[in-house]
Amino acid sequence: MKMPSDSSLDLTAVAEVVAAHTPFREADIISALQDVQDRYGYLPRAAMDELARLSGLPVAKFYGVATFYAQFYLEPHGKHTVRVCRGTACHVRNAPKVMDAVVRHLGVEDGETTSDMLFSLETVACLGTCFLSPVMLIGNQYFGKLTPDRAVKILQTIAGDDGKSKI
């Protein structure tokens, strides 16, 4: 899936977000960024500039918040975010081998997105589900007691579901 260039981006959604927060205050920045990201899948530069213009706040305020919180993406992001735990409990139970299998299968490294925009891969320090180690989180669903083969099969299932996945 090709993402629109910033110059061809329809900014109507940004105007709607700002209008929904009128009068716009600094306290609305996080909510506005979430709304814009929900619309575009990430925070395009043109959308950030438009948020600043319409709200009357400096664009630096928006970038400051967007770069502080890991939930915001300044680059196009995949439909499914795959988070592989690299915490101690997962590490000692072969999480590095699980991660290697995921990297080989997806053809991307940590922090990258597949060319079809289906998956973005991230590692996290801990998912807080050590009893399931090794574990990965895809969307809001945890997958535990992983082996490299099982992790790949999960990804294949999600990729093959023709967009019906609720993950």
N, C-alpha and C positions, 0 to 999 in steps of 0.2 A: 504494500500500500504506500503510495507516494503522498507525502505530506505537502500541503499547499505552501508556497513560498510566503514569506511575511507580506510581500507586496500584493498578493492575491487573496489574503486572508479576509474573510467577512467579519468585520468587527461589531456587527449588530449585537452579538451576545454580550460584549463588553459594555455597551451602552445600557443594555437591560440590567446587567449586574449593578452598575453604578446607580441606575434609577431605583432599583430595589433597596438600596441603602441610603436613599436621600433623606435628610442631609448626610453626606458621606463624611465619616470621621476616621481618624487614625485607627480607632478600635475596630473598624470594619475591614481592615486590610486583610487579615487572615481569611475571613469568610469570603471576601471578594476574590482572593486568589484561588480558594478552593472552588468557587463557582466557575471561574474562568478555566481552571484546569479540568474540571468536569466536562466542560463544553469542548475543549480542544484536545484533551489528553495530555497536555503539557502547557507551559506558560510561554507562548511565542513572544518574541521581542516586541512586535507590533502591538500585541494585546497589552503588554505591560506599559508601553508608551501611551496607549489610549486610556488605560486605567488612570494613569497619572494626569493626563490632559483633562479628562472628564471630571475627575475627583478634585482637582486643584492641588493635590499633594505632589511633592517631588517624586520623580521616578525612583530615586535612590531609596526611598522608604519602602517601596514595593520590592525592589531587588534585595534590600537588606533582610526583609522577612523571608522572601523566597529562597535565599541562599542559606539562611539560618536553619530552617526546618527541612529535614530529609524527605518529607512527604511531597515536596514540590519539585517539579522537573522542568528545567529550562531547555531541554532537548526533547524531541519526540520520544515517547515511551511506548513500550509494547502493551498489547491488550492485557496480557497476564504478567504480573511481576512475580518472579521466582526468587525467593529468598532462602538461601542455604545457610544454615547455622554453622558457625565456626567456633562456637564456645567449647570450653574444656570437655564437658561430658560428650558432646558430639565428636569432638576431635579424637578422643581416645577410642571411640566406637566407629572409626573409619569414615568420618565426614570428608576428609580430604579425597578419599577414593570416590565418594558420592559426587563431590564437586567436580572432580576430573571427568567423570562420566557425563555429567550434565554439560560441562564445557564442550566436550567432544561432540555430544549429540546436538547441541544447539549451534555450535560453531561460533560462539561468542565468549568473551572473557567477562569477568566481574565488572559490572558497571556498563555493559554494552547491551544493545538491543538487536534482535535478529532482523535480517533485511526484510522479512515479510511483516514486521511490526507485531508479531504474535507474542513474543516473549522478551522481557527484559530480565537480566540476571544480576542479582546482588548477593553479596555475603553480608551477614549480620553477626555481631558479637555474641548475641544470645537471643533465642526466641522465647526463653522462659518455660520451655517444655522438655526439660532434661530427661524426664522419665520416658520420653519417646525417642531419645537420641539413637542414631543421628536423624535429624528432622529438617524438613524444608516446608516453607509456607508459600502457597500459591494463591494469590488473592487473599481470601480470609480462611482458607482451608489448610489445616496442618496435615502433613504426611510424615509419619514416624516409622521408626524401626526400619529405616531404609537400607537397602543394598544398592550398589551402583545400577544393577539391572532393573530393580524395582523403580528407582527414580526415573530412569529412561522410559520405562513402560508408562508411568504416570504422565510424563510429558507427551508421549505418543498418543495417549488416550485424549488428552486435552486438545492437542493439535488436530486430531482426527474427528472431533465432534462437530465440525462444520459450524462453529460459532454458537452452539446451543449451550455451552458450558455456563454454569452459574458460578464457577470458580473465579 
